[in-house]
């Protein structure tokens, strides 16, 4: 039994322990929430040094400009990255631009270090706000370097932003301005607008950073060992270069070939489908019709898909115009494969025959008694006895007269004994 004082001490210790545990839980939860929030919401801003003359100049119409590359020093604030300063290369391939036309400026972003390691794979999104004279700059962010879970390292990555020239004037001048870095997703819910880098054989001046919104539509039902159809739709965006037929045009029979990457349920690593295009005339914009890709899973399970490269030629291995997809920050698509046609059936065992039991036919037995009358020595007939008593079997054949005699004798003795006792009682009274 605990004394009152001991009970009070136990209660105090228990209360203190419970309070400490509660405070630890709340603090841990707050820290976890804050870290998660910081990971997803922090932004680092980097401002170009004002003392650096690192502008690009692109003539409108004709003239001589400065395509770069130019190396720009940026000073960064704390946030997503820990880098205090970075060097970024800025360049363009455009020698000139038509009035109202557009061209790309490429930024070579160096390797970065994150302030907080992400818990899942992600990307670092890059935003750019240049100072543009004689035109306007594309707004928004582009996917930068990809990261891996529990790592703060961000690899170097090239990103391109579109600059649109004014309808009047003689020159477009771009100064570096500022950059921003934020954590993206890249875990299957990434962007479906992909920046394709396109190269055309025989057309060295082809403007090939094309933004295309790609949507894959997997089947709603799929079975093992049966082709599954995936629908690929492509919509060219206005934020990048237009998708144009290169110099020389497309030959008759040119199609769009789209390749998807796949994993799971025994599917091949990639599969290619084809679709029609709207034009084959050199220099004209064209659109991509629906592409159908077939892939055959060989087992049950989930299949994960991501869009890949596009080729515009008469074969999927052609080089007339090839557009390479980015390798990170892609949106993923999934479908589930169930057991179906083509699976090996389970053999049905042959039943063992049941043996037939034959019931033997009963044999009927007839017994016939014959009585023979014997003769005595003098030739006279002797009568056959009918019961044991007639033969003198005695006690062996059942009760005989001796039993009755014995029983009667016992009764007489008992009566006699009783009479003597009655008489004796009478004499005693007399």
C-alpha positions in Angstrom: 0.0 0.0 0.0 1.3 3.4 -0.9 1.2 6.1 1.7 -0.5 9.4 1.0 2.8 11.1 0.6 4.1 8.4 -1.9 0.9 8.7 -3.9 1.3 12.4 -4.1 4.9 12.0 -5.4 3.8 9.5 -8.0 1.1 11.8 -9.2 3.5 14.7 -9.5 6.0 12.7 -11.5 3.3 11.3 -13.8 1.9 14.8 -14.4 5.4 16.2 -15.1 6.1 13.4 -17.5 2.8 13.8 -19.3 3.4 17.6 -19.6 6.9 17.1 -21.0 5.6 14.5 -23.5 2.9 16.9 -24.7 5.3 19.8 -25.1 7.7 17.6 -27.0 4.9 16.4 -29.3 3.7 19.9 -30.0 7.2 21.2 -30.6 8.0 18.3 -33.0 4.8 18.8 -34.9 5.4 22.5 -35.2 9.0 21.8 -36.4 7.8 19.2 -39.0 5.1 21.5 -40.3 7.4 24.4 -40.5 10.1 22.4 -42.3 7.5 21.1 -44.8 6.0 24.5 -45.3 9.5 26.0 -45.7 10.4 23.4 -48.3 7.3 24.1 -50.4 7.0 27.9 -49.9 10.5 29.4 -49.6 11.8 31.4 -52.6 15.3 32.7 -53.3 15.7 35.8 -55.4 18.9 36.6 -57.2 19.6 40.1 -58.6 22.1 40.8 -61.3 25.0 43.1 -60.5 24.3 46.6 -61.8 28.0 47.2 -62.7 28.0 44.4 -65.2 27.2 45.3 -68.8 25.8 42.0 -69.9 23.0 42.9 -72.3 22.0 41.1 -75.4 21.0 42.9 -78.6 18.9 41.5 -81.4 18.1 43.7 -84.5 14.5 44.1 -85.6 14.6 43.5 -89.4 18.3 43.7 -90.3 21.4 44.9 -88.6 24.1 43.8 -86.3 23.5 42.8 -82.8 25.1 40.9 -79.8 24.0 37.3 -79.3 26.4 36.6 -76.4 27.0 34.5 -74.5 27.4 36.9 -71.6 28.4 35.9 -68.1 26.3 37.5 -65.4 26.9 37.7 -61.6 23.8 37.4 -59.4 23.6 38.0 -55.7 21.0 35.7 -54.0 18.9 36.0 -50.9 18.4 33.1 -48.4 15.5 30.8 -49.1 15.3 27.8 -51.4 19.0 27.8 -52.1 22.0 28.6 -49.9 24.1 30.0 -52.7 25.0 33.6 -51.9 26.1 34.3 -55.5 26.0 32.5 -58.8 27.3 33.0 -62.3 24.8 32.6 -65.1 25.5 32.5 -68.9 23.0 34.3 -71.1 22.8 33.9 -74.9 20.6 33.7 -78.0 20.9 32.1 -81.4 18.8 34.8 -83.1 20.8 37.1 -85.4 17.7 39.2 -86.0 14.0 39.1 -85.5 11.0 40.3 -87.5 8.8 43.1 -86.1 6.4 41.4 -83.7 8.4 38.2 -84.0 9.9 36.2 -81.1 13.2 34.4 -80.2 14.6 32.5 -77.2 17.2 33.6 -74.7 18.9 30.7 -73.0 20.1 30.9 -69.4 22.7 28.4 -68.2 21.9 27.9 -64.5 24.8 26.5 -62.5 24.7 23.7 -59.9 22.8 24.9 -56.7 22.5 23.8 -53.1 19.1 23.6 -51.4 18.6 24.9 -47.9 16.4 21.9 -47.0 16.6 18.5 -48.5 13.3 17.5 -50.1 11.5 14.4 -48.8 10.6 13.3 -52.4 12.1 13.9 -55.8 11.5 17.3 -57.1 12.6 20.1 -59.5 13.8 23.6 -58.9 11.6 26.0 -60.9 13.4 29.1 -62.4 11.7 32.4 -62.9 13.3 35.3 -64.9 12.4 38.9 -64.9 14.7 40.7 -67.4 14.7 44.3 -68.4 13.7 44.4 -72.0 13.8 47.4 -74.3 12.0 47.2 -77.7 10.0 44.0 -76.7 8.5 41.9 -73.9 9.6 38.9 -72.0 7.7 35.7 -71.3 6.5 35.4 -67.7 6.2 32.4 -65.5 8.7 29.7 -64.5 10.5 26.9 -66.3 11.6 23.6 -64.8 15.3 23.7 -63.7 17.5 21.1 -62.2 16.0 17.9 -60.8 16.7 16.8 -57.3 16.5 13.5 -55.5 14.9 12.7 -52.1 17.0 13.6 -49.0 19.6 15.4 -51.1 20.4 19.1 -51.3 22.3 18.9 -54.6 20.7 20.5 -57.7 22.5 19.8 -61.0 23.1 22.5 -63.6 20.3 23.1 -66.1 19.6 25.2 -69.2 16.3 27.0 -69.4 14.9 29.2 -72.2 12.6 32.1 -72.1 10.8 33.7 -75.1 11.3 37.4 -76.0 8.8 39.0 -78.3 9.9 42.0 -80.4 7.8 45.2 -80.6 6.0 45.9 -83.9 8.1 49.1 -84.3 11.7 49.9 -83.6 15.1 48.7 -84.7 16.5 46.8 -81.8 15.5 44.5 -78.9 17.9 44.8 -75.9 17.7 42.4 -73.0 19.4 43.0 -69.6 19.6 40.2 -67.0 17.3 41.6 -64.3 16.6 39.0 -61.6 16.0 35.3 -61.1 13.9 33.4 -58.7 14.2 29.8 -57.5 11.3 27.7 -55.9 10.8 24.0 -55.3 8.7 22.3 -57.9 6.9 18.9 -57.7 8.3 16.4 -60.2 6.7 13.4 -58.4 4.1 12.4 -60.9 2.0 15.6 -60.6 4.5 17.7 -62.6 3.6 19.9 -65.5 2.1 18.6 -68.7 3.5 21.6 -70.7 6.9 20.3 -71.9 9.6 22.4 -73.4 10.8 20.3 -76.4 14.2 21.1 -78.0 13.7 20.5 -81.7 16.5 20.0 -84.3 15.9 19.9 -88.1 18.4 18.2 -90.4 19.4 20.6 -93.2 17.9 23.7 -91.4 20.6 25.1 -89.1 18.6 28.2 -88.3 15.5 26.3 -87.1 14.1 27.9 -83.9 13.5 24.8 -81.8 12.4 25.5 -78.2 8.7 24.5 -78.6 6.3 24.4 -75.6 3.8 21.6 -76.1 1.0 20.6 -73.7 1.0 16.8 -73.8 -1.8 14.7 -72.3 -1.7 10.9 -72.2 -5.0 9.1 -71.7 -4.4 5.5 -70.5 -7.1 2.8 -70.9 -9.7 2.5 -68.1 -9.4 -1.3 -68.2 -6.4 -3.5 -69.3 -5.7 -7.2 -69.2 -2.4 -9.1 -69.3 -1.1 -10.2 -72.7 -3.4 -7.9 -74.5 -2.5 -4.6 -76.2 -3.4 -1.5 -74.2 -4.1 1.7 -76.2 -2.9 5.0 -74.9 -4.1 8.2 -76.5 -1.6 11.1 -76.9 -2.8 14.6 -77.6 -0.5 17.6 -78.3 -1.3 21.3 -78.1 1.5 23.7 -79.2 1.7 26.7 -76.8 2.3 30.3 -77.6 5.0 30.7 -74.9 7.7 28.9 -77.0 8.8 28.8 -80.6 6.1 27.9 -83.1 6.2 24.3 -84.5 7.1 24.9 -88.1 7.8 22.7 -91.1 11.6 23.0 -91.7 13.3 24.2 -94.8 12.7 21.9 -97.7 9.3 20.8 -96.4 8.1 17.4 -95.4 7.9 14.5 -97.9 4.7 12.7 -98.6 3.8 10.3 -95.9 5.4 12.2 -93.1 3.8 11.5 -89.7 4.2 12.4 -86.1 5.8 9.6 -84.1 5.5 9.9 -80.3 7.4 7.7 -77.9 6.3 7.0 -74.3 8.4 5.5 -71.5 6.8 2.8 -69.4 7.4 0.7 -66.3 5.5 -2.0 -64.4 3.4 -5.1 -65.2 6.0 -6.5 -67.6 5.7 -3.8 -70.2 8.6 -2.8 -72.5 10.6 0.2 -71.5 9.2 2.3 -74.4 6.6 2.2 -77.1 6.0 4.4 -80.1 2.7 5.3 -81.9 1.9 7.5 -84.8 -0.5 10.3 -85.8 -1.1 12.7 -88.7 0.1 16.3 -89.1 -1.8 19.2 -90.6 0.8 20.5 -93.1 3.9 19.6 -95.0 4.7 23.0 -96.6 8.1 24.5 -95.7 7.9 27.4 -93.2 4.2 26.8 -92.3 3.0 26.2 -88.7 1.5 22.7 -88.2 -0.4 20.9 -85.6 -0.2 17.3 -84.4 -3.2 15.1 -84.6 -4.0 12.4 -82.0 -1.3 9.8 -81.6 -2.3 6.2 -80.6 0.4 4.2 -78.8 -0.1 0.5 -78.1 1.7 -1.3 -75.3 1.3 -4.9 -74.1 1.7 -5.8 -70.4 2.5 -9.4 -69.7 1.6 -9.5 -66.0 -0.9 -7.9 -63.6 -0.1 -4.7 -61.7 0.3 -1.0 -62.3 1.8 0.6 -65.3 3.4 4.1 -65.1 3.7 6.2 -68.3 5.6 9.4 -69.1 5.7 11.2 -72.5 8.9 11.1 -74.5 10.4 12.4 -77.8 8.5 13.4 -81.0 9.8 12.7 -84.5 8.3 14.1 -87.7 9.3 12.0 -90.7 8.2 9.0 -92.7 9.6 6.6 -90.0 10.1 6.8 -86.3 13.9 6.8 -86.7 13.9 9.7 -89.2 15.9 12.9 -88.6 14.0 15.5 -90.6 12.6 17.1 -87.4 13.2 15.6 -84.0 12.0 17.2 -80.8 13.5 15.9 -77.6 11.5 15.9 -74.4 12.9 17.0 -71.0 14.0 14.3 -68.7 12.6 15.6 -65.4 9.6 17.3 -64.0 7.3 15.2 -66.2 3.7 14.4 -65.3 3.1 10.7 -64.9 0.0 8.6 -65.9 -1.0 5.2 -64.6 -3.3 2.3 -65.3 -3.9 -1.1 -63.7 -3.6 -4.4 -65.5 -5.8 -7.3 -64.4 -5.6 -11.0 -65.4 -7.2 -11.7 -68.7 -6.9 -13.4 -72.1 -3.6 -15.1 -72.8 -3.0 -16.4 -69.3 -2.3 -20.1 -69.0 -5.5 -21.9 -67.8 -5.4 -24.3 -64.9 -5.9 -27.9 -66.3 -8.9 -29.7 -65.0 -7.9 -33.1 -63.5 -9.5 -36.2 -65.0 -11.7 -37.9 -62.3 -10.7 -41.3 -61.1 -13.4 -43.9 -62.2 -15.4 -45.3 -59.3 -15.1 -49.1 -59.2 -18.4 -51.0 -59.6 -19.3 -53.4 -56.8 -21.3 -56.5 -57.9 -23.7 -58.0 -55.3 -23.6 -61.7 -55.5 -26.9 -63.4 -56.1 -27.9 -65.4 -53.0 -28.1 -69.2 -53.3 -31.3 -70.8 -52.2 -30.8 -73.9 -49.9 -33.6 -76.4 -49.4 -33.4 -78.9 -46.5 -35.5 -82.0 -46.7 -36.0 -84.3 -43.6 -36.6 -88.0 -44.3 -37.7 -90.3 -41.5 -36.7 -93.8 -41.9 -38.6 -96.5 -40.0 -36.1 -99.1 -38.6 -36.9 -102.7 -38.2 -36.2 -104.9 -35.1 -34.5 -108.2 -35.2 -37.7 -110.1 -35.6 -38.8 -108.0 -38.6 -41.4 -106.0 -36.6 -41.9 -102.2 -36.8 -40.7 -100.2 -33.8 -42.5 -96.8 -33.1 -40.2 -93.7 -33.3 -40.2 -91.7 -30.0 -41.4 -88.1 -30.3 -39.9 -86.4 -27.2 -37.0 -86.7 -24.8 -39.2 -87.9 -21.9 -40.1 -91.0 -23.9 -36.5 -91.9 -24.3 -35.7 -91.6 -20.5 -33.6 -88.5 -21.0 -34.5 -87.4 -17.3 -33.2 -84.1 -16.0 -31.2 -83.4 -19.1 -34.4 -82.9 -21.1 -36.1 -80.6 -18.6 -37.8 -80.7 -15.2 -39.2 -84.1 -14.2 -41.2 -85.6 -11.3 -38.3 -85.5 -8.9 -38.4 -81.8 -8.9 -42.1 -81.8 -8.0 -41.4 -84.2 -5.2 -38.6 -82.1 -3.8 -40.7 -79.0 -3.9 -43.7 -80.7 -2.2 -41.4 -82.1 0.5 -40.1 -78.7 1.4 -43.6 -77.3 1.6 -44.7 -80.1 3.9 -41.7 -79.5 6.2 -42.4 -75.8 6.3 -46.1 -76.5 7.2 -45.1 -78.9 9.9 -42.7 -76.5 11.4 -45.3 -73.9 11.4 -47.9 -76.1 13.1 -45.4 -77.1 15.9 -44.8 -73.5 16.6 -48.5 -72.7 16.9 -49.0 -75.6 19.2 -46.2 -74.6 21.4 -47.6 -71.2 21.9 -50.9 -72.7 22.8 -49.4 -75.0 25.5 -47.5 -72.1 26.9 -50.7 -70.1 27.4 -52.4 -73.1 29.0 
